[in-house]
């Protein structure tokens, strides 16, 4: 009978754990690890888009994983713990696109004691004055994929659907598809770019605010200016870029869950928004950090021309790995500029 009761207890505990996992709750064993690691914080949160950008950082001599708890797995994510330049870091990979980036970043900032977030990776280039391999640090980020698609026949002076109650706006501007028609009438009309609805921790719950351009932290930006003389590699084997890559502070970057390999749209994003880096995750990271009042900065190396190269060009295939390594090198140098562990950056 005693063995039966013990067996029954084990089954009940097992079922309880399965139910906890199914309900999205945190296993007690995982929670204890999180609490134990948080006692050793705060950390710099480092967010990588995918393995292509994550692996060079993990392989870097600058990154030293913690031997006792090198990682914690939760909700399909692996949070890796270690040090870079004597800074305690927790690293997470997001996966492709805005939703993945937002989910991973929210988990990061909700689970762990952080003093800031650094996001890095590669991006398409919309600025003809910059070259592949250059590393950009934009001052502002915006989500360029949130639209109100206007019905055919309506004009720019016509109110958008749900504009009156404040759900949508015409303040930011639009993309008119008929400007890109080759002669026939274009029933796609136009899309109007929209700001994000946000709910900052400093605001009132369930009372929305709006933002389009999300500013990076000014203190982090000031540290980043010290990187503009960084020397970066120029060649992949015997194939070299026209000049050595550079680190540069730029005005703006844009993100959407769209891979841009189209010269016309690349040119539009540059002329409309003065965008340089065009990619798929950074604004999601920015929006989470902005709402959670956590300082952040984004480092994106340019890997391709976002459709601006020749039809036969394969610049991303040739120089993508160099761009990814450049983003890691600049990230590591940036971390080395920050105050010692335990010091908190005063966000501006």
N, C-alpha and C positions, 0 to 999 in steps of 0.2 A: 504493500500500500504506500509506504514511504517513497519507494522508487517511482511509483505512478505519479504521486503528487509533485515530486521533483521534475519528472518529465513533463507533466502538465504545465508547471510553472515556466519551464524553458520554452515550451510552445507558445504560451501566452506572451512572454517577453519578446519572442521572435515576431509574433504577429503584431505586437505593439510597435516594434521597430519598423516593420513593413508599412503599417498604417501611417506612422510618423513620416516616413519617406514619401509615401503617396500623397500626404497632405502638404508636402513642401516644408515640413518642420525640420529642425536641425537635430540630427542624432546627438544624444548626450556625449558620446565619445568625440564627435566632431566639435561640438560646442565647447567641450573642455579644452581641446587643442586651440581653438580660436581665442578663448579667454586667456590661456597660458601665453600665447604669442602676443596678445594685445598688452599684457603686462610688460613686455619688452619693447613696446612701441614708444613713440609713434614712428610710422614708416613713411617713406616716399612710395606712393603707388605708381607703378609703371605699367602702362597699358600698350600692348602690341596688337596690331590687327590680325596677324596670322603667323603660321610657322615660318614662312619665308623671311619675315622680319624678326620673329622671336629667336630663332635658332642662332643667328650671329651674336646676339646678346648672351645667350646661355653658353656659347662657346668662347666668349671673350674672357681673357685672363682677368679683366677688371671685375667680373662677377664671381663672387664666392658664395655658394649656397650654404645654408645652415646645415651642419651635419646631423643635428638631433631631429629637427623638423624641416626637411627641405621643401615640403609642400603640404597643402591641405586641399583635398578634393571636395567640392560641394556644388550641387545643382548643375552638374555637367561642366564645371570649370575647375581648373587647377590653379591654385594660388601658391606661387613659389616664393620662398623666403631666403634672403641672403643679404650680402653687402656689396655695395659699389662705392669705392673711394671712402670707406668707413661710414657710409650712410646705410642705414637699415632700409631695405626695400622689400616690397611685396609686388610680384609681377603676375599679371594675368593676360591671357590671350583672348581677344573678343570673338574672332570669326568675322566673316564678311558682312558688311552692311550696317546700317544705322540701328536696326533693332538689336542685333547682337552686341554692338558696341555699347548701347544704352543699358542693356541688361547686365553685361559684365561689369560696367563701371558702377552701376547702382549697387550691385552685390559687393564690389570692392569697398566702396565708401560706407556701406551699411554694416559690413562685418568687421572691419578692421580700423584701428586707430591710425589715422593718416594726418600728415602735416602738409601734404600737397600731392598733386597728380601730374605725371609727365607722360605724354602720349607721343609716340614716334612711329615712323614708317616711311613708305614711299607714296608718291602722288604724281598725277599728271600735271603738266606744265601749261598754263595758259598765257604766259608772258614771253613774247619773242625775244626779249632782252636777256633772258636767263637761259642757261644751258642744262642739259641732262647732267645729273650728278650734283648740281647745286643743292644746298640744303636751305630750306626756307623756314622761317619762324614768323607766321602771320600774327598780326596784332588782333585781328577779329576773325570769327568764324560764323558762317550762316548755313542753314539748311536750305539748299536750293531745289528741293524736291517736294515741298509742301505747296500745292497749287489749288486755286479755284478755277476750274476749266469752264470758260464762258460759252454759253450756247451759241450756235451759229445764227448770225443775223444781228446779234447785240453788238453795240459799239463801245468805245472806251468811255463814253459819258453815261452809259447805262449802268444802273446799280446791279451789283452781283447778287446772285442767290444768297440769302442769309447775311447780306452785308448790313442791313439795317439794325439787327440786334447785336452787332459787334462781333459776329463769328468770323467774318472775312473783311478784307480791306483792299482798296486800290492804291494805297499809299506807296507801296514798294515798287510797283511796276509790273510789266507783263512781257511775255514772249508771244509775238504774233506769227503764227505759222504761215500765213499767206505771203509773208515777205520772203519765204523760202520755197515758194511754189514755182514750177517751171512753166506756168502759163494757164493752167486750168483753175477753176474756182476751188478754193480750199475750205471745206466745210469744218475743218478742225478749229477754225477761228483763232482764239488766243487763250493762254493760261496766265493767271495773275499770281505772282509770288506772294506767299503768306508768312507772317511771323508765327513762331511757335507759341502755343499756350503753355505757360509754366506756373508752377506752384512752389515758390521758394520757401525754405524753412523759416525765413525772416518775415514771411507774409502771413496771411490768414488762410487756414485750411479751406479748400474748396472755393476759394476766391481767386480766379485766374488773373494772371498778368500776361503780357505779350512781350516778346523780344525777337528780333531778327538777327542783328549783329551781336554776337556774344564776345565780349572783350577778354583776352587772356590777362593773367595777373601782371600788374605793372612791375612788381618787384622781380618776378621771374624774367620779365622782358628785359629789365635792366641787366640782370646777370647774363642773359643771352647776347647782349651787345658785346660782351667781352669775347665772344666766340668768332667774331667776324673776320679775324685774321687766321683762323684755323687752316692748316694745310691738309688737303685731302687728296687721295690717289686719283690719277687721271686716266689710267689705262686698265683694260681687262686683257691680260696676256699681251698681244702685240697690237690690239685695237685701242686707239686713244681718242679721248674727247678733244675738241678744238682748243680748249684751255683748261687749266686746273680748276676743279670745282671750288666754289666758295660758299661760305655761310652768309646769309643775308636776312635781315629783318624786312618783311614785306607787309603790305597793308592788309590784305584779306585773303582768306581761303574759303572754299565752299565745299559742302558735302551733300551727297544724296545717294540713295541705294541704286545708282545707275553708273555703269562703267562707261566713261565718255571716251569714245574713239571716233569723234566726229569734229572735223575742223570748223564747220559753221557754228556749232553750238559752243565749241571752245572759244571762238572769237566773240560770240555773243556774251558769254560769261565774263570775258575780260572787259569788253566795252561797257556792259551794263553794270557790273559789280566791282570792276577793278580787281578781279580775282587772279591769284597766281597759282596756288595749289588747288587742284581739283581732284577730289577723292571721295571715299564712301563711309568714313567712320568718325572723323575728328569732331564734327559739330555735335554728334550724340554725346561724346565724352565731355565736350565743353558745356552742353546744356545741363548734364547731370551735376558737374562740378559747380556751375554757376548757381543752380538751385540749392545745392547743399553748402554753399559758402566755403568751398575748398579751393585754394589757389591752384591754378593749372597753367600749363603751357604745352604747345604742340610743336613738334619738330618733324618736318616732312621733307625728305629728299626727293628731287624730281627724277623720275625714272623714264618718262616718255613724254611725247608732245601732245597727248590727248587728241589724236587725230590730225595734228598739224604737220606730221612728217609726210614724206612721199608715199605713194601707194605701195611701193616695194620696201619701205623702211621697216626694220624690225628692231628699233632702238631699245625697246623694253626687254626683248630677249637678250640683247648683247650687254646692256648696261644696268639691267634691273638688279643684279647681285651687287654691283658696285654701289648703286644708290642705296640699297638696303644696308650695306656695311657703313656707308657714310652717315646714315641716320643714326646707327648705333654708336659710331665714333663720336659724333657730336653730342648725343645723349650722355655718354660716359663723361665727356669733358664738362658738360653742363652740371652733372651731379657733383663733380669735383669742385665746382665753384660755390656750392651751397654751404651755409654755416654748419658746424658740427652737429652730430646726432643729439637730439634733445632740444635743439634750438628750433623755434617755430618762426617761419617766415611771416612777417607782418603783411598781410594782403592789403593791396591798395585799391 
